[in-house]
Amino acid sequence: MILKMDRLPIELPKPTNPSANDAAAVQELLGGKFGEMSTLMNYTYQSFNFRGRKKLRPFYDLICSIAGEEYGHIEVVSYTINLLLTGVSKRGIDPTIAPLAGGVNARNTYHFNNSGQTALPMDSMGKFWDGSNVFSSGNLKLDLLHNFFLECGARAGKMRTYEMVSDPTARTMVGYLLVRGGLHVVAYAKALEALTGVQVTKLLPIPDLSNDKFPEAKKFMDDKMHLKLYTFSQDDYKQAALIWHGNHPEDGQPLEVVQGAIPGHTPPDLDEEPQLNAPGSDDYEYDPQMFADMAKKMGISL
């Protein structure tokens, strides 16, 4: 089961230049072949389908831990897209002035036609993500090899998106994912080493470019986020530590397993977009004082 928390793994700055086309580019990191939806669903189904769990528990615990983290990754990419789309059309309730006219020239009109200028489960060209991106062969060695390849492909995509989009919102998010995705690359490499004896970590990094080249990634490296594997469970998946131990293959620092989740930050409160009827509650009449009185009685902080 997933314990949902109203937090994002990092604090996202507000965009300096909101852009529908930047948002379209970032969509690749959400619903592309190597996007966060693919990593989430690959590892989730591999964990659901894992056979021989008692015998191979450390590998199961590792895959489950990373699957748990990927849920937060799709959320932080989605919020980045949402922030980049916030305010890119003319706000108001008068449809005659064509407030969505700018959407005609946007690379991805789905953001205007089919959502409230918000993220959708698709790639940068508007192709919706589907289950054919899930690889769950049932063979542990093959699944781990695929996961290693998937994370390396995702790393390449993040680097390219970073080079496409200069806004600090996108670059902060990409810098974070480069560090955490890099950890997942190392984790699957170490799992393959434990299973086969082949020194896969000697291949790293793939692509052959240090995270230190990306200022937004370096700050997370300085916080040692490339060393900490979170289990995203208070009590379970402890045997992941039997794989995630020793030193990092790139900088030699000691690896650490943290029981639980990344502390996180409060998600941004997205502004309303009335021209898109988002959220469309203008005609809903309610008494704010009623909620305040109920919250006081129930001990809920508004």
VMD Tcl script that draws the C-alpha trace (Angstrom):
set ca {
  {0.00 0.00 0.00}
  {1.07 3.58 -0.59}
  {1.04 6.14 2.23}
  {0.27 9.43 0.47}
  {1.74 12.63 1.90}
  {0.89 16.16 0.76}
  {4.53 17.01 0.13}
  {6.92 17.40 -2.78}
  {10.46 16.04 -2.48}
  {11.90 19.50 -3.23}
  {10.81 23.13 -3.12}
  {10.10 24.43 -6.61}
  {10.81 28.09 -7.39}
  {8.25 30.07 -9.36}
  {9.04 30.37 -13.08}
  {10.74 33.55 -14.24}
  {9.17 33.14 -17.67}
  {6.15 30.79 -17.81}
  {6.02 29.06 -21.17}
  {3.62 26.57 -22.72}
  {6.39 25.31 -25.00}
  {8.78 24.77 -22.10}
  {6.00 22.84 -20.38}
  {5.59 20.72 -23.50}
  {9.30 19.88 -23.48}
  {9.17 18.89 -19.80}
  {6.23 16.55 -20.56}
  {8.82 14.12 -21.99}
  {10.16 13.59 -18.47}
  {6.67 12.65 -17.35}
  {5.10 10.52 -20.07}
  {7.94 9.78 -22.48}
  {9.42 6.35 -23.09}
  {12.08 7.01 -20.44}
  {9.89 9.29 -18.31}
  {8.88 9.01 -14.67}
  {5.62 7.24 -15.46}
  {7.63 4.48 -17.12}
  {10.01 4.08 -14.20}
  {7.12 4.14 -11.71}
  {5.05 1.52 -13.49}
  {8.00 -0.71 -14.43}
  {9.18 -1.04 -10.85}
  {5.67 -1.15 -9.42}
  {4.63 -4.09 -11.59}
  {7.94 -5.85 -11.07}
  {7.34 -5.57 -7.32}
  {3.76 -6.84 -7.66}
  {4.87 -9.74 -9.82}
  {8.02 -10.72 -7.92}
  {8.41 -14.49 -7.50}
  {10.71 -16.13 -4.97}
  {10.47 -13.17 -2.64}
  {11.63 -15.04 0.48}
  {14.77 -16.28 -1.23}
  {15.58 -13.02 -2.99}
  {14.17 -10.53 -0.51}
  {16.97 -7.90 -0.78}
  {16.26 -7.45 -4.51}
  {12.53 -7.22 -3.90}
  {13.04 -4.63 -1.15}
  {15.30 -2.55 -3.42}
  {12.79 -2.50 -6.28}
  {9.94 -1.65 -3.90}
  {11.88 1.22 -2.34}
  {12.67 2.77 -5.70}
  {9.09 2.24 -6.91}
  {7.85 4.15 -3.87}
  {10.08 7.09 -4.69}
  {8.95 7.24 -8.32}
  {5.43 8.20 -7.25}
  {6.87 11.43 -5.90}
  {8.84 11.93 -9.10}
  {5.75 11.97 -11.30}
  {4.25 14.48 -8.88}
  {7.21 16.87 -8.91}
  {7.43 16.76 -12.73}
  {3.68 17.43 -12.94}
  {3.94 20.44 -10.65}
  {6.82 21.78 -12.74}
  {4.64 21.55 -15.85}
  {1.75 23.18 -14.00}
  {3.90 26.09 -12.83}
  {5.27 26.65 -16.32}
  {1.70 26.78 -17.63}
  {0.33 29.04 -14.90}
  {-0.65 32.42 -16.34}
  {0.34 31.80 -19.96}
  {-3.14 32.74 -21.19}
  {-5.24 35.85 -20.49}
  {-7.18 35.37 -17.27}
  {-10.83 36.29 -17.07}
  {-14.38 35.08 -17.59}
  {-15.07 36.79 -20.94}
  {-14.82 34.15 -23.71}
  {-15.38 36.66 -26.54}
  {-11.86 38.09 -26.29}
  {-10.36 34.66 -27.13}
  {-8.29 34.36 -23.94}
  {-6.84 31.04 -25.16}
  {-5.67 32.41 -28.51}
  {-2.05 31.80 -27.55}
  {-2.79 28.10 -27.33}
  {-2.98 27.95 -31.13}
  {0.79 28.48 -31.32}
  {1.66 26.17 -28.44}
  {3.43 22.92 -29.26}
  {0.96 20.97 -27.15}
  {-2.62 22.22 -27.43}
  {-3.84 19.46 -25.09}
  {-2.78 21.73 -22.21}
  {-5.47 24.17 -23.35}
  {-8.06 21.87 -24.93}
  {-8.16 19.04 -22.41}
  {-6.83 20.30 -19.09}
  {-6.75 23.42 -16.94}
  {-3.29 24.32 -18.28}
  {-1.94 21.39 -16.34}
  {0.10 18.22 -16.82}
  {-1.23 15.18 -18.65}
  {0.18 11.63 -18.88}
  {1.85 12.15 -22.25}
  {5.19 12.81 -23.87}
  {6.55 16.04 -25.35}
  {4.68 15.49 -28.63}
  {1.29 14.80 -27.08}
  {1.40 11.00 -27.32}
  {-0.29 9.55 -24.26}
  {1.70 7.16 -22.09}
  {0.50 3.55 -22.21}
  {1.21 0.23 -20.58}
  {3.35 -1.05 -23.44}
  {6.22 0.82 -21.73}
  {6.09 -1.64 -18.83}
  {8.70 -4.41 -18.81}
  {8.13 -7.16 -16.26}
  {9.65 -10.34 -17.64}
  {9.61 -12.38 -14.44}
  {13.35 -13.05 -14.79}
  {15.16 -11.08 -12.09}
  {18.42 -10.71 -13.98}
  {16.65 -9.50 -17.10}
  {14.41 -7.08 -15.16}
  {17.38 -5.57 -13.32}
  {19.29 -5.21 -16.58}
  {16.29 -3.49 -18.13}
  {15.94 -1.17 -15.12}
  {19.60 -0.19 -15.39}
  {19.10 0.62 -19.08}
  {15.84 2.47 -18.35}
  {17.49 4.70 -15.75}
  {20.44 5.43 -18.04}
  {18.03 6.39 -20.83}
  {16.09 8.57 -18.40}
  {19.32 10.27 -17.35}
  {20.10 11.14 -20.97}
  {16.62 12.58 -21.41}
  {16.93 14.72 -18.31}
  {20.23 16.16 -19.51}
  {18.73 17.06 -22.87}
  {15.67 18.65 -21.30}
  {17.95 20.70 -19.05}
  {19.73 21.97 -22.15}
  {16.40 22.83 -23.81}
  {14.71 24.70 -20.96}
  {16.53 27.40 -18.99}
  {13.77 28.37 -16.55}
  {14.84 27.84 -12.89}
  {11.68 25.87 -12.09}
  {12.47 23.25 -14.71}
  {16.20 23.23 -14.06}
  {15.78 22.81 -10.30}
  {13.48 19.85 -10.88}
  {15.78 18.30 -13.50}
  {18.81 18.80 -11.26}
  {17.06 16.92 -8.48}
  {16.02 14.07 -10.79}
  {19.56 13.78 -12.16}
  {20.80 13.13 -8.63}
  {18.04 10.75 -7.56}
  {17.90 9.00 -10.92}
  {21.66 8.64 -10.74}
  {21.25 6.92 -7.40}
  {18.81 4.49 -9.02}
  {21.32 3.75 -11.78}
  {23.93 2.87 -9.16}
  {21.40 0.84 -7.17}
  {20.49 -1.37 -10.12}
  {24.15 -1.70 -11.06}
  {24.95 -2.88 -7.53}
  {21.99 -5.27 -7.63}
  {23.32 -6.80 -10.85}
  {26.76 -7.10 -9.26}
  {25.26 -8.88 -6.23}
  {23.30 -11.23 -8.48}
  {25.96 -11.97 -11.12}
  {29.35 -10.83 -9.86}
  {29.81 -8.60 -12.93}
  {31.21 -5.16 -11.98}
  {28.49 -3.09 -13.63}
  {29.31 0.04 -11.61}
  {32.52 0.41 -13.63}
  {30.34 1.52 -16.55}
  {29.15 4.60 -14.69}
  {28.27 7.35 -15.31}
  {26.14 6.84 -18.41}
  {25.94 9.30 -20.20}
  {29.53 10.14 -19.44}
  {28.96 13.51 -17.77}
  {29.21 14.27 -14.06}
  {26.28 15.79 -12.21}
  {28.73 18.45 -11.02}
  {28.36 20.06 -14.45}
  {24.78 20.99 -13.53}
  {24.67 23.64 -10.77}
  {21.15 22.70 -9.69}
  {22.22 19.06 -9.33}
  {25.42 19.87 -7.48}
  {23.57 21.45 -4.57}
  {21.66 18.20 -4.05}
  {24.93 16.28 -4.32}
  {26.38 18.53 -1.62}
  {23.41 17.51 0.54}
  {24.43 13.88 -0.09}
  {21.17 13.06 -1.85}
  {23.10 10.80 -4.24}
  {24.07 8.58 -1.30}
  {20.76 8.06 0.53}
  {18.39 5.29 -0.52}
  {14.98 5.89 1.07}
  {12.71 2.92 1.69}
  {9.51 5.02 1.67}
  {8.23 2.76 4.43}
  {8.57 3.08 8.18}
  {8.92 -0.63 8.82}
  {9.42 -2.57 5.58}
  {12.05 -3.07 2.86}
  {14.95 -3.09 5.32}
  {16.86 -5.73 3.38}
  {17.55 -3.23 0.61}
  {20.55 -2.36 2.81}
  {22.09 -5.72 1.87}
  {22.52 -4.30 -1.64}
  {22.81 -0.57 -0.98}
  {25.99 -0.47 1.10}
  {29.66 0.29 0.67}
  {30.88 3.39 -1.17}
  {29.60 5.36 -4.15}
  {31.49 4.28 -7.29}
  {32.06 7.86 -8.48}
  {33.14 9.81 -5.39}
  {33.86 7.05 -2.87}
  {31.53 8.40 -0.17}
  {29.66 5.91 2.06}
  {26.16 4.84 1.02}
  {23.26 5.04 3.44}
  {19.77 3.54 3.70}
  {17.17 5.80 5.31}
  {14.07 4.14 6.70}
  {11.08 6.23 5.65}
  {10.47 9.04 3.17}
  {12.21 12.20 2.07}
  {11.00 15.00 4.42}
  {9.71 17.08 1.52}
  {8.16 20.52 1.07}
  {4.63 21.92 0.79}
  {3.38 21.83 -2.83}
  {2.71 25.21 -4.47}
  {-0.90 26.40 -4.45}
  {-1.72 26.77 -8.14}
  {-3.54 29.96 -9.14}
  {-7.02 29.71 -10.62}
  {-7.44 29.97 -14.40}
  {-11.07 31.19 -14.79}
  {-10.84 31.32 -18.61}
  {-10.45 27.53 -18.45}
  {-13.08 27.05 -15.74}
  {-10.26 25.82 -13.52}
  {-11.28 25.03 -10.86}
  {-14.71 26.34 -11.94}
  {-16.18 26.88 -8.49}
  {-17.33 30.49 -8.99}
  {-21.01 29.53 -8.93}
  {-20.63 27.31 -5.90}
  {-22.02 29.21 -2.94}
  {-20.70 28.26 0.46}
  {-20.14 29.98 3.74}
  {-16.40 30.11 4.62}
  {-17.35 30.70 8.24}
  {-19.18 27.37 8.26}
  {-15.95 25.56 7.40}
  {-14.04 27.63 9.96}
  {-16.51 26.69 12.71}
  {-16.42 23.02 11.76}
  {-12.61 23.03 11.64}
  {-12.43 24.56 15.10}
  {-14.73 21.87 16.53}
  {-12.73 19.09 14.82}
  {-9.32 20.50 15.70}
  {-8.36 20.96 12.03}
  {-6.10 23.83 11.06}
  {-7.26 25.78 8.01}
}
mol new
graphics top color blue
foreach p $ca { graphics top sphere $p radius 0.5 }
foreach p [lrange $ca 0 end-1] q [lrange $ca 1 end] { graphics top cylinder $p $q radius 0.2 }
display resetview
